[in-house]
Amino acid sequence: MYVLHYAPDNASVIVRLALEEAGLPYHTALVDRAGAAQNSASYRALNPAGLIPTLETPDGPIFETGAIVLWLADRHPNSGLAPHPDSPDRAAFLKWLFFLSNTAHADLRQVFYPDRYVPPKATAGHHRLLTDRLKRHFALLDAAAQADPALFAPPSALGLYVATLLRWCALYPKGGTDWFCLADTPTLAQLAASLDARPATRRVAKAEGLGPAPFADPTYARPPEGSAT
């Protein structure tokens, strides 16, 4: 039985979607961001970076979202989360997974938390630079999904990952989302709508209070426990 250490509408939602899509048994353990539980000694014993999520597995705790979903895909090769290691689609899957994790997600974090990266006087310029980069990232992903829809189609971890990033772009930071329009990436918009209709998404949305259309028409989370920020 896996244990997912999560906070509502955090990167853990990607892992939770993957677990649900794969039909894998798991429990959740809330990391209460309102109380900075991610910085507690007990949590940092599992994840020394103090970030969310962490997945406890028989092989020990795993952190970093991309690493977790890749581990799950390889441990459960019939889950549909990723092409099999010997599949001709494996290389394409890996390059876009790492692009999402290392490039798009990392840039989005800087948009959310500019004070961790630049001094206050540089925040506005930093925001413009990063959001311009993100527009280019999503254009690349839109073209990739159009060229190879099966690679991104649910339950692929690529679709789960990119749809979650799109959700956050529409919501955060409050007052700083006017740069983003889902319609600018029509293939990804269709992907988001298709994910909203899936039973796994409905279960995760209910558990974390993400609303009826968490990807195609996102609203701020109203979770039954914990805080998204």
C-alpha positions in Angstrom: 0.0 0.0 0.0 1.4 3.4 -1.0 1.2 6.5 1.2 1.0 9.8 -0.7 2.0 12.8 1.4 0.0 15.5 -0.2 -1.5 19.0 0.0 -4.6 19.9 -1.9 -4.0 21.3 -5.4 -0.2 20.9 -5.1 2.1 18.8 -7.3 0.8 15.8 -5.4 -2.4 16.0 -7.4 -0.4 14.7 -10.4 0.7 11.7 -8.4 -2.8 11.2 -7.0 -4.2 11.2 -10.6 -1.6 8.7 -11.6 -2.5 6.4 -8.7 -6.2 6.6 -9.5 -5.7 6.1 -13.2 -3.6 3.0 -12.6 -6.1 1.7 -10.0 -3.4 1.4 -7.4 -4.2 1.1 -3.6 -2.9 4.0 -1.5 -3.5 6.1 1.5 -3.0 9.9 1.8 -1.2 11.8 4.6 -1.9 15.5 4.7 1.0 17.9 4.7 -0.6 21.0 6.3 0.9 23.9 4.4 -1.0 26.4 6.6 1.2 25.1 9.5 4.3 24.7 7.4 4.3 21.0 8.0 6.5 20.5 5.0 9.3 22.0 7.1 8.8 19.7 10.0 11.6 17.3 11.1 9.3 14.3 10.5 8.5 15.3 6.9 12.0 16.2 6.1 13.1 12.8 7.2 11.1 11.5 4.2 11.8 14.4 1.9 14.9 16.5 2.8 14.0 19.1 0.2 10.8 19.9 2.2 8.6 19.9 -1.0 5.3 18.2 -1.8 4.8 15.4 -2.8 6.4 12.4 -1.3 5.3 8.8 -2.0 6.2 6.1 0.5 6.8 2.8 -1.3 8.2 -0.6 -0.4 11.5 0.7 -1.8 11.5 3.7 0.5 10.2 7.2 0.1 10.4 8.9 -3.3 10.2 12.6 -4.0 10.2 14.8 -7.1 7.0 14.5 -9.1 8.6 13.3 -12.3 10.5 10.7 -10.5 7.5 9.4 -8.7 5.3 9.0 -11.8 8.1 7.4 -13.8 8.7 4.9 -10.9 5.0 4.1 -10.8 4.9 3.6 -14.5 7.8 1.2 -14.5 6.7 -0.6 -11.4 3.2 -1.1 -12.9 4.0 -1.4 -16.7 0.4 -2.2 -17.6 -1.0 0.9 -16.0 -0.9 3.0 -19.2 1.0 5.8 -17.4 4.0 5.5 -19.8 5.2 3.4 -22.7 7.0 0.2 -21.8 10.8 0.6 -21.5 11.3 -1.3 -24.8 8.6 0.6 -26.6 9.6 2.9 -29.6 7.6 5.6 -27.9 9.6 5.5 -24.7 12.2 8.1 -25.8 9.5 10.6 -26.8 7.8 10.0 -23.5 10.9 10.6 -21.5 11.9 13.8 -23.2 8.5 15.4 -22.7 8.3 14.1 -19.1 11.6 15.7 -18.2 10.7 18.9 -20.1 7.5 19.1 -18.0 9.3 18.4 -14.8 12.6 20.2 -15.2 11.6 23.1 -17.5 7.9 24.0 -17.5 7.2 23.1 -13.9 10.4 24.7 -12.7 9.6 27.9 -14.5 6.1 28.0 -13.2 7.4 27.7 -9.6 9.3 30.9 -10.2 6.1 32.7 -11.3 4.4 31.5 -8.1 7.2 32.4 -5.8 9.3 35.2 -7.3 10.5 36.4 -3.9 12.6 33.2 -3.7 14.4 34.0 -6.9 14.8 37.7 -7.4 14.7 40.9 -5.3 11.4 42.8 -5.0 12.4 45.5 -7.6 12.9 42.8 -10.2 9.6 41.0 -9.7 7.6 42.6 -12.5 10.3 42.0 -15.1 11.0 38.5 -13.9 7.2 37.8 -14.3 7.2 39.0 -17.9 10.3 36.9 -18.8 9.0 33.8 -17.2 5.5 34.0 -18.6 6.9 34.6 -22.1 9.0 31.4 -21.6 5.9 29.5 -20.4 3.9 30.5 -23.4 6.7 29.0 -25.6 6.8 25.9 -23.5 3.0 25.3 -23.8 3.2 26.0 -27.6 5.8 23.2 -27.9 3.7 20.9 -25.8 0.6 21.7 -27.8 2.4 20.9 -31.0 3.8 17.7 -29.6 0.3 16.6 -28.4 -1.1 17.4 -31.8 1.6 15.4 -33.6 1.3 12.4 -31.3 -2.0 12.5 -29.4 -1.7 8.9 -28.1 1.5 9.9 -26.2 -0.4 12.4 -24.1 -3.8 10.9 -24.0 -5.1 9.6 -20.6 -4.0 7.8 -18.7 -0.5 8.9 -19.9 1.4 10.7 -17.1 2.2 13.4 -19.7 -1.4 14.4 -20.0 -1.9 14.4 -16.2 1.2 16.5 -15.7 0.5 19.1 -18.4 -3.2 19.5 -17.5 -2.3 20.2 -13.9 0.2 22.9 -15.0 -2.4 24.5 -17.2 -4.9 24.5 -14.2 -2.4 26.4 -12.1 -1.6 28.9 -14.8 -5.3 29.9 -14.9 -5.4 30.4 -11.1 -2.1 31.5 -9.7 -0.8 33.8 -8.6 -4.0 35.7 -7.9 -4.1 38.8 -9.9 -1.2 37.6 -12.1 -2.8 35.3 -14.6 -3.8 37.6 -17.4 -0.9 36.3 -19.6 -2.6 32.9 -19.8 -5.4 31.7 -22.1 -6.1 28.0 -22.5 -7.6 28.5 -25.9 -4.1 29.5 -27.2 -3.2 25.8 -27.0 -6.3 24.1 -28.6 -4.9 20.6 -28.5 -4.1 20.9 -24.8 -7.5 22.5 -24.2 -9.1 19.4 -25.7 -6.9 17.2 -23.5 -7.9 19.1 -20.4 -11.6 18.7 -21.3 -11.2 14.9 -21.9 -9.5 14.6 -18.5 -12.3 16.3 -16.7 -14.7 13.6 -17.9 -12.6 10.7 -16.5 -13.7 8.9 -13.4 -10.2 9.2 -11.9 -10.3 13.0 -12.2 -13.7 13.1 -10.7 -12.5 11.1 -7.7 -9.4 13.3 -7.2 -11.5 16.5 -7.7 -13.9 15.4 -5.0 -11.2 14.5 -2.6 -9.4 17.8 -3.0 -12.2 20.1 -3.7 -11.1 21.1 -7.2 -14.5 21.7 -8.7 -16.5 20.0 -11.5 -14.1 20.9 -14.4 -10.7 21.2 -12.7 -8.7 21.4 -15.9 -10.8 23.0 -18.6 -12.6 25.5 -16.3 -10.6 25.6 -13.1 -11.8 27.2 -9.8 -9.9 27.7 -6.6 -9.7 24.6 -4.5 -12.1 24.2 -1.6 -10.6 21.1 0.0 -12.2 19.2 2.9 -8.9 19.3 4.7 -5.7 21.2 4.4 -4.8 24.2 2.3 -3.6 24.6 -1.2 -1.3 27.5 -0.4 
